[in-house]
């Protein structure tokens, strides 16, 4: 059992539209963002993921959603955030693949 919840990309998007304090983190690597990314996310690659750096941009009392390519790296980052005291953390199931398939906003190239 994980200390965070999982949501679909569509559930994230509904939260984002209704709450200004909602934050999205993309933990994919730089070269992955060159293909497809979402303009709604802050980028903190998992390979250099440091919750102390994240906390400079995102308060620990924020609602934080974590995204990767398919959902497994984002689970690792979500767990790290929970261990560092973030209380309201969500993994975006299916990652950017499901995000794009759901017709949510993306940037290409």
Residue, then its C-alpha position, 0 to 999 in steps of 0.5 A: x500500500x502506497x502513502x499516496x493516491x493514484x488518479x487518471x490524467x482526466x481526474x488531475x485535469x479536473x482538479x487543476x482547473x478547480x484549484x490554483x494550489x494544484x501542482x504537477x511534476x513531470x519526472x521524465x528526463x530532458x530528452x523525453x520532454x523534447x518529444x512531448x510534454x504538458x505545459x502544465x508541469x514543472x520539470x524535476x527529472x527523477x535521475x536528479x530528483x531532490x525534494x529539497x529542490x522541489x520544496x523551493x517551488x512547491x510548498x509541502x501543503x500543496x496538492x501535488x501530482x506526479x507524472x512520468x511516461x507510463x506511471x512507474x517512475x512517478x510512483x517512486x517520486x511520489x513515495x519520495x515526496x511522501x517520505x519528505x513530508x508532503x501529505x497530499x500526493x498523487x500519481x498520475x496513472x498511465x503517465x504522459x501516454x494516457x495524458x495524450x490519449x485522453x486529449x489533454x494539452x501537450x506540446x510537441x517538439 
